[in-house]
Amino acid sequence: MLSLTRGDFEAVRARIGPHIHHTPLLTSHQLSHRTGFDVRLKAEMFQRVGSYKLRGPLNKFTLLSDEEKRRGVVCSSAGNHAQGVALAARIHAIRAVVCMASNATPAKVAATRDYGAEVVLHGSIWDEANQKALELVRDEGLTYISPFDDADLIAGQGTLGLEVVQDWPDLDAIVVPIGGGGLISGVAMAVKSHNPAIRVIGVESSEGPAMQRAVAAGEVVTIDCRTIIDGLRVQRVGHITLSVVQRYVDEIVTLTDREIFDAVPWVMERCKVVPEAAAAAPVAALLAGIVHMPAGSKIVAVLSGGNLNVEQLKGLSWN
């Protein structure tokens, strides 16, 4: 069972601090008025690479052996993990190969290459790209960098939660999107190491609720994942992340892809920041009224990134 203390997260923050931004916690008067809560937005779109995904790889790479650094690393990603690994590898002068699904957002593919990584396109979903990455581990001796199921990576992602409690020590709840579970695992441990009473609520697409299904089953399961939101699109969560979520996450709620997409322009128009679809999931949950807390509760919605897939939005219209 992975269990990290506040001191652990502070040590990680010290290691990666020179290379990341302490992103802002923005007050949202519009969302607060709409929900009856006191809501702030953790605006991780202002992080380097446009999402939280730099935090974990930076921590992971500081802990690799010299031999592992010499051989290089490989990962699979829908896009944000790819960019995080690519930039972290460039910072540490490590060769990075990134396997991405063939339908990955072109802008994310281009950005990953611009950061210096070699991109291999394979399959139509993360799990298929991941199989290609594992083949490269076997064939080329590269070190595999999990997008979510790795203790060092989770510790790095959790520095986001550490920043939240540093900036707002008396918050009551934090709402976090869930893909494979790396972000919510780290954030949950970080905020609860500050105050175990802080409620941690995860948000998934109802068209791909891999973590909710795993929690219900008591084990990792493979689901028929139909969501088109790349940051939420996995068939299986991690064994480490499931164990952390079982212990530290209080509730998981789900919404349809459409409900989540609808939150994107709402945030853009009312909050004046641009979230990607997965990042808008916590706001969508608040707007839908499925986050049940006492009126006036201090709630943070984690906007996990801003690498918006505009092509996915073109076919949608809003009232």
N, C-alpha and C positions, 0 to 999 in steps of 0.2 A: 504494500500500500504506500503510495507516494503521499507524503505529508510534509509540507514546507512551512517554515516559520517566517515571521516578518524579518528576522535577521537574515534568513536565506535570501529573501527578495531584495533586501537592501544591499547585500553583497553582490548579487547579480546586477543590480542597477549601477553599482560602482564600476563593475567591469565593462558594461556596455554604454555607460553614460556619455563618454566622449563622442559617440557616434549616433546618438538618437536625440530626438526632441522630447522634452516634457510637454506634451500636447495640452491644449487648453481645455478647461471645463467651463462650458458656456451656459449661462442662464437662458432658459427658454420661457419667456413670459407667455408666448402664444400657446405652447404645449401645457404649461402650468395652468393657464386659464381654462383650456379645453378639458383637462383631466381632473382638476381639483387637487393635484399634487404640486409640490415644489420640485420642478424638474430641471435637471442640468444635463447637458450633452457632452460626453467625452469625445472630442473632435479629433479622431485619429487620422482623418484624411489629411491633417497637417503634419503627419509623420513623414519622414523620408520614405520613399517609394509609395507614398500615398495610402499606407495602411499600417496596422500594427505588426505586420508579418516580418519586419526587419528585426524585431526584438529577440525572438527565439533563435534564429540562426546566428546572430551575433554572439549570444551566450554560448551556443553549441560550439562555434568555431574557436572560441578562446580556450576551450577544454579539449580540443583534438590533440593527439600526439603529433610530433613532427613528421612521423612516417605517414599518418593519415592525411596530414596537410599536403605532403609531397605527392601522394597518389591522386588526390582530388576528391570531389564530392559529387553526388548525384541526387536529384529529388524529382518528385512528380508534383504537378500543381495545376490548379485551374487558372492561376495567374498571379495572385498576390504573394503566395509563398515562393513562386518562381522569382519574382523581383526581389524579395527579401533575401533569398539565398544568393542570388546573383550579386547584389550589392555587398552583402556581408563577405562573400568570397573575394570580391575585388578589394575590399578593405584589408583582408588578411592575405592577399596575394595567393589565392588558392584557385585551381582550375575547378569550374563548376559546369556540370551538364544538367540540363533541365528537361524532363519529359513532360509534355503537355498534350492534352486531348486535341485532336485535329480541328475541333470546332471552338477552340479557345479564342477569346476576344483578340482580334488582330493587334489592337493597341497594346495589350499586355504581352503578347509575343514580341512585338517590336521593342517594348521597353526592356524586357528581359535580355534581349540581345544587346541592346544599347548599354546595359550594365556589364556586359562582357561575358555572359554565359553562352554556352553552346546549347541550342534548342533542338530537341527531337520531338516531332509531332507524331502521336500514336494513339489510336483508339478514339472513342467518342465520349468517354466519361473518365473521371479521375482514376477509377480503379483499373481501367485498362492501361492508361498511361503509367500507372504505378507498376504494373507487371513488367513493362519495358524497362523501367528504372532498376528493378530487381535483377533483370537480365544483365544490365550493365555492371551491377555490383559483382555478379558472378564472372562475367567475361573480362572486365577491365580492372577489377580490384578497387573500384571507387567506394567511398564511404557513403552509405545511404543516410540521407537527412529526411526523416519523417516530417510530413506537414503538420502532424498533431500528436502522434503517439510516442513521445520521447520526453523523458524527465527534464533534460537540460533545456529543450525547446519550450516545454510548458513553463519552466521557471522564468525564462526570458519573457514569454507572453504575459506572465503574471505581473511584471513590472508596471503594466498599464493599471492594474488594480491598486498597486502600491501608490502610484501617483494620485489616483482618485481619493484614497483615504488621507493622503497628505494634504490635498487641496480642500477636502470636505469631510473632516473627521466624523461628523455626526450624521452622516447619511443613514437612511433606513433600509434602502434596497438598491440593487443594481440589476439592470436588465441587459442581457448579453446574447448576441446571436450565436447559434451553434451550427457548425459544419461537422468536422470530425471531433470537436470537443477540446482542442488544445487551448484556445483562448479562454473559454469559460472555466476550464480546470485551473489554469493559473490565476485568473482573476478571483475565482471563488476562494482559493486558499489564501490569496493575498489579503482580501478584504476581511475574511473571517479570522485571520491571524491578528487583525487590528481589533475587530469586534465580532464575536461569534453570532451576535443577534442580527447582523446585517443580512437581509433576505436576498438570496441570489436566485434570479429567475432567468431561465434560458428560453430562447425563441427559435423554433424550427419552422420550415415549410411543412404544411400538412401533406404535401405531395412528395415529401422525402424525410419523414421523421425518424431518422436512423437512431438517434440517441434516445428518444422517447420510447421507441420499440425495444431497444436494448435494456433500458431500465425496467420496463414492464416484464421482460423475459428473464431478467437477472443475469444476462450474458450477452455477449456481442452476437448480433444476428445480421444476416444479409437481407436487405430489403429491395423491393422493386422501386428504385428512386426515379420519380418522374418530374421533380422540380427542374426548372430551367435556370434557376438562380445559382450561378457557378460557385459562389462562396458557401452555399448551403448544400451542394450536390455531392453527397457521398452515399455509397451503398452500405458501408460498414464503418462504425466508429472504432476507436482504439480500445485495446484492453486496459491500458493505463488510464485513458481519459474516462472510460466508463466507471472504473473503480473510484476515481476522484469525484465524478459527478454523483455517484450513488451516495457518497459521504457528505459532500459539501454543497450540492445544489438543492435548493428547496423545492423548485417546481419547474416544469417545462411546459410551455404553451405553444400552440401551433396556429398558423394562419395560412390561407391559400397564397399561392404565388401572386395572384391579382391583388389581394389585400396588401401584400408586402410592396409590390410595385407601386400601388397607389400612394404609399407613404413617401416615395421618392420626391415627386413634385411638391407634396405638402411641405416637406422639410426644406426644399429649395426655396419655395415661395415665402414660407412663414419664418424660417430660421436662418435663411440666407447663407446656407452651406450646402455643398453638393455631396450627398452620400451615394455609394453604390447600393444596389438592391439589398444585398445581404446586410449591409450596415443599417439600412432603414427598418429592418425587422423589429428591433426593440421599440421604435417609435410607432410602427404599425400596431404592435401589441397594446401600447398605451392608448392609441386612438380608438382601438376596437373595444376598449373597456375590459380586457381580459386579465389585466394586472390588478389584483385585488389587494389594496392596502388602505389603511385609514386615510380620510381626507387630510390634506396637508402634509402627507408623508414626503420625506426628502428622498427623491429617486434620481438615480443616474441612468441614462440610456446610453449605451456604448455605440457610437457611430464608428464602426471598426475600420472603415476605409472609404476612399472617395474615387476609386478607379471605376467609374461608371461605364457600364456597357450600353452605350447609346443605341446600338442596333437592336437590342432586346426591347427597348422602349418605343421604337418607331411605330410598331404596329398597335400600340395601346393608345387609348384616348381617355381623357378624364373630364368629369363634369365641371 
